[in-house]
Amino acid sequence: KKAEKAVGQRDDAKSGRDPKLMAKVDKFTATANSAINKAKDLESKYADSVNQVRKQQVEFRNTTFKVLNDLQNLEVQRIRVTTSMIDLCVKEHLKLASIMTSNFENTAKKISEISHSRDLDGFIAKAKTESKLPSVPPLDLEKYIHHRNAVLEKEGITQTFQAQNEVKAPLPTAPSPHGGAKKTQDL
């Protein structure tokens, strides 16, 4: 507003309608130039601060969505493992049923040979390294004009800031126990 007022005074003085103002043209011009420079500096600082905040917002969203994708992939892996373990248990129970038809000594020996233990920690570590995460797209910069002022634009003060495009959230999926993930509608 100060720059706008100073430019107005300078232009009035240059118009020549008021002899008193004409005598102060140099003073008004110097004041206007100083106010214009301050306005340009303030506009630059404002644009930088807006950019910084928006960049941090986008980085936070990117990190959040990457973590969500990680968790989603781990959940799919967990369901697959659970399903395969259930299948294994069924097979081993059938083995036990067939073993029980033989004598007790032979049964005890064969039961001791069947191991139900599974290295779950090892599997989780493997799932983490093998899960394929979608790459986060780079930030694209676009220019937006957030407010216009014809008087200041004429003096070369561009009132714009750079805004980053935000990354979209991952689509919610319902993991299938038989592999893959079934896409569901957007919430």
C-alpha positions as CSV (number, residue, x, y, z in Angstrom):
1,K,0.0,0.0,0.0
2,K,2.9,2.4,0.8
3,A,4.4,1.7,-2.6
4,E,1.0,2.2,-4.3
5,K,0.5,5.5,-2.5
6,A,4.1,6.7,-3.3
7,V,3.7,5.8,-7.0
8,G,0.4,7.7,-7.0
9,Q,2.0,10.9,-5.5
10,R,4.8,10.7,-8.0
11,D,2.5,10.3,-11.0
12,D,0.3,13.2,-9.7
13,A,3.4,15.4,-9.4
14,K,4.5,14.5,-13.0
15,S,1.1,15.2,-14.4
16,G,1.7,19.0,-13.9
17,R,-1.8,19.9,-12.7
18,D,-0.5,21.3,-9.4
19,P,2.6,23.6,-9.5
20,K,3.4,22.9,-5.8
21,L,3.6,19.2,-6.5
22,M,5.7,19.7,-9.6
23,A,8.4,21.3,-7.5
24,K,8.6,18.1,-5.4
25,V,8.8,15.7,-8.4
26,D,12.3,14.6,-7.5
27,K,11.4,14.0,-3.8
28,F,8.3,12.0,-4.8
29,T,10.3,10.0,-7.4
30,A,12.9,9.1,-4.8
31,T,10.2,8.1,-2.2
32,A,8.4,6.0,-4.9
33,N,11.6,4.2,-5.9
34,S,12.4,3.4,-2.3
35,A,8.9,2.1,-1.6
36,I,8.9,0.0,-4.8
37,N,12.2,-1.6,-3.9
38,K,10.9,-2.4,-0.4
39,A,7.7,-3.8,-1.9
40,K,9.8,-6.0,-4.3
41,D,11.9,-7.2,-1.3
42,L,8.8,-8.0,0.8
43,E,7.1,-9.8,-2.1
44,S,10.3,-11.9,-2.6
45,K,10.4,-12.9,1.1
46,Y,6.7,-13.7,1.1
47,A,7.0,-15.9,-2.0
48,D,10.0,-17.7,-0.4
49,S,8.2,-18.4,2.9
50,V,5.1,-19.6,1.0
51,N,7.3,-21.9,-1.1
52,Q,9.1,-23.3,2.0
53,V,5.8,-24.1,3.8
54,R,4.3,-25.8,0.7
55,K,7.5,-27.7,0.0
56,Q,7.4,-29.1,3.6
57,Q,3.7,-30.0,3.3
58,V,4.4,-31.9,0.1
59,E,7.4,-33.7,1.6
60,F,5.3,-34.7,4.7
61,R,2.5,-36.0,2.4
62,N,5.0,-37.9,0.3
63,T,6.5,-39.6,3.4
64,T,3.1,-40.4,4.8
65,F,1.9,-42.0,1.5
66,K,5.2,-44.0,1.2
67,V,4.7,-45.4,4.7
68,L,1.1,-46.3,3.9
69,N,2.2,-48.1,0.7
70,D,4.8,-49.9,2.8
71,L,2.2,-51.0,5.3
72,Q,-0.2,-52.0,2.6
73,N,2.4,-54.3,0.9
74,L,3.4,-55.8,4.3
75,E,-0.3,-56.6,5.0
76,V,-0.6,-58.3,1.6
77,Q,2.5,-60.4,2.4
78,R,1.2,-61.2,5.9
79,I,-2.1,-62.5,4.5
80,R,-0.2,-64.7,1.9
81,V,1.9,-66.2,4.7
82,T,-1.1,-66.8,7.0
83,T,-2.9,-68.6,4.1
84,S,0.1,-70.7,3.3
85,M,0.6,-71.6,7.0
86,I,-3.0,-72.7,7.2
87,D,-2.6,-74.9,4.1
88,L,0.6,-76.4,5.7
89,C,-1.2,-77.1,9.0
90,V,-4.0,-78.9,7.2
91,K,-1.5,-81.0,5.3
92,E,0.4,-81.8,8.5
93,H,-2.8,-82.7,10.3
94,L,-3.7,-85.1,7.5
95,K,-0.2,-86.6,7.9
96,L,-0.8,-87.0,11.6
97,A,-4.1,-88.7,10.9
98,S,-2.4,-91.2,8.6
99,I,0.5,-91.8,11.1
100,M,-2.0,-92.6,13.9
101,T,-3.0,-95.7,12.0
102,S,0.4,-97.3,12.7
103,N,1.7,-98.5,16.0
104,F,2.4,-96.0,18.9
105,E,6.2,-96.2,18.8
106,N,6.3,-95.5,15.1
107,T,3.7,-92.7,15.6
108,A,5.8,-91.0,18.3
109,K,8.9,-91.1,16.1
110,K,7.2,-89.6,13.1
111,I,5.4,-86.9,15.1
112,S,8.8,-85.7,16.5
113,E,10.1,-85.4,12.9
114,I,7.4,-82.9,11.9
115,S,8.3,-79.3,12.7
116,H,5.7,-76.6,13.0
117,S,8.2,-73.8,13.6
118,R,8.4,-71.0,11.1
119,D,10.9,-68.1,11.0
120,L,8.4,-65.2,11.0
121,D,11.1,-62.5,11.7
122,G,13.1,-63.8,8.7
123,F,10.0,-63.7,6.5
124,I,9.1,-60.1,7.6
125,A,12.6,-59.0,6.8
126,K,12.4,-60.6,3.4
127,A,9.0,-59.1,2.7
128,K,10.4,-55.6,3.5
129,T,13.3,-56.0,1.1
130,E,11.2,-57.6,-1.7
131,S,8.1,-55.4,-1.5
132,K,8.0,-53.1,-4.6
133,L,7.1,-49.6,-3.6
134,P,5.7,-47.1,-6.2
135,S,8.1,-44.3,-6.8
136,V,7.2,-40.9,-5.5
137,P,6.9,-38.5,-8.5
138,P,9.1,-35.5,-8.5
139,L,7.8,-32.1,-7.4
140,D,6.6,-30.0,-10.4
141,L,6.7,-26.3,-10.0
142,E,3.9,-24.0,-11.4
143,K,3.4,-20.3,-11.1
144,Y,0.3,-18.9,-9.5
145,I,-0.7,-15.2,-9.3
146,H,-2.2,-14.8,-5.8
147,H,-3.2,-11.2,-6.2
148,R,-3.0,-8.5,-8.8
149,N,-2.3,-4.8,-8.5
150,A,-2.0,-2.9,-11.8
151,V,-0.1,0.0,-10.3
152,L,2.6,-2.2,-8.8
153,E,2.8,-4.6,-11.8
154,K,3.6,-1.5,-14.0
155,E,6.6,-0.9,-11.8
156,G,7.8,-4.5,-12.3
157,I,6.6,-6.0,-9.0
158,T,5.4,-9.5,-10.0
159,Q,3.2,-10.9,-7.2
160,T,3.5,-14.6,-7.8
161,F,4.8,-17.6,-5.9
162,Q,5.8,-21.1,-6.9
163,A,3.5,-23.9,-5.8
164,Q,4.3,-27.6,-5.8
165,N,1.9,-30.2,-7.2
166,E,0.9,-32.6,-4.4
167,V,1.3,-36.4,-4.7
168,K,-1.9,-38.4,-4.7
169,A,-2.7,-40.8,-1.9
170,P,-2.5,-44.5,-2.7
171,L,-5.7,-46.2,-3.7
172,P,-7.2,-48.3,-1.0
173,T,-6.8,-52.0,-1.8
174,A,-8.3,-55.2,-0.4
175,P,-5.5,-57.8,-0.3
176,S,-6.5,-61.2,-1.7
177,P,-5.2,-64.4,0.2
178,H,-4.5,-66.0,-3.2
179,G,-2.0,-63.3,-4.3
180,G,-2.3,-59.9,-5.8
181,A,-4.6,-57.1,-4.5
182,K,-8.1,-56.3,-5.6
183,K,-8.7,-52.6,-6.4
184,T,-11.7,-51.0,-4.6
185,Q,-13.6,-47.9,-5.4
186,D,-12.3,-44.5,-4.1
187,L,-13.6,-43.6,-0.7
